[in-house]
């Protein structure tokens, strides 16, 4: 029976991660009954049925891994081999990369290339819902597959995931909710915690929790991405995990300040600035940072009423549908004005932008000790 148990254990290793612990418990029970000369036909039948079903799903997921290509113009392409080796050799890897380096869209593909995502999903967290949905959409387009098959997403009130989904984009809150029913996160064989430098309560709790469960999940890989700040602290937290630095694409930036006009509506000031930009010799798209949905709607209505020639106005905020959010990535003619919250600052990169209008305010999450509730006041930002 000892040789048989060893063979079954090898087969269990080629099953879905979520089934390995229950199958191992079933096998131990069978081994105990055999050692006591008790019948175990019924237990063996149930064990074999579950083993076969899990093994078939594992093979189907393995066969569904698409062919992978990488855009060579992204800075992360130059560090691909270093990233592959680090992820293969270490349980935790810290990736320090600036905005625009390509780390968010390319890291899941590097993990797929290493065979991750088969025994369990590659869970990829984003701090914001809009980023989770747009990144999922972007990766599916690069893989030339429909959303919800190889790559899917889950955010509050919305999800597109199939039985053979290998990469799951989600907010960090969704991953926290998964812990309630799956304490050791067996549904995942790899976790990518993106934008960890934002240091929200959710992200900090996840990082602490993951450190505690890693000894119990030696098969789990964790990749933490951050801007180039705080990476040493992340590395120390995970017992000196290796740090891979990926450079971003930087361009010369000219900063011009306009005098504050507190007595004029912000939308009118944005309109004036857009009209001024349209008179400049160098044409390019315009990104406008606004503090919230109401400000975006008001400014969009004003820009459309102005009927400026060859100008397309595209809002970008969380409550828009995925199709409307995806408009910022579609090719277009003329000049496009993207009206966005600060999600477009770090969580996703909008292509084609030459000019940025920043009023210098944003909604900041604050806790009010007086009213005992979380508030979102509009405050000046650097």
HELIX and SHEET records of a PDB file:
HELIX    1   1 UNK A    2  UNK A   12  1                                  11    
HELIX    2   2 UNK A   17  UNK A   35  1                                  19    
HELIX    3   3 UNK A   41  UNK A   63  1                                  23    
HELIX    4   4 UNK A   75  UNK A   79  5                                   5    
HELIX    5   5 UNK A   80  UNK A   89  1                                  10    
HELIX    6   6 UNK A  103  UNK A  113  1                                  11    
HELIX    7   7 UNK A  129  UNK A  143  1                                  15    
HELIX    8   8 UNK A  172  UNK A  181  1                                  10    
HELIX    9   9 UNK A  196  UNK A  198  5                                   3    
HELIX   10  10 UNK A  201  UNK A  213  1                                  13    
HELIX   11  11 UNK A  214  UNK A  216  5                                   3    
HELIX   12  12 UNK A  231  UNK A  237  1                                   7    
HELIX   13  13 UNK A  266  UNK A  278  1                                  13    
HELIX   14  14 UNK A  293  UNK A  306  1                                  14    
HELIX   15  15 UNK A  322  UNK A  325  1                                   4    
HELIX   16  16 UNK A  326  UNK A  329  5                                   4    
HELIX   17  17 UNK A  343  UNK A  346  1                                   4    
SHEET    1   A 8 UNK A 158  UNK A 160  0                                        
SHEET    2   A 8 UNK A 151  UNK A 155 -1                                        
SHEET    3   A 8 UNK A 167  UNK A 171  1                                        
SHEET    4   A 8 UNK A 121  UNK A 126  1                                        
SHEET    5   A 8 UNK A 188  UNK A 193  1                                        
SHEET    6   A 8 UNK A 221  UNK A 226  1                                        
SHEET    7   A 8 UNK A  92  UNK A  97  1                                        
SHEET    8   A 8 UNK A 242  UNK A 246  1                                        
SHEET    1   B 4 UNK A 311  UNK A 316  0                                        
SHEET    2   B 4 UNK A 335  UNK A 340  1                                        
SHEET    3   B 4 UNK A 285  UNK A 289  1                                        
SHEET    4   B 4 UNK A 353  UNK A 358  1                                        
SHEET    1   C 2 UNK A 361  UNK A 368  0                                        
SHEET    2   C 2 UNK A 373  UNK A 380 -1                                        
END                                                                             
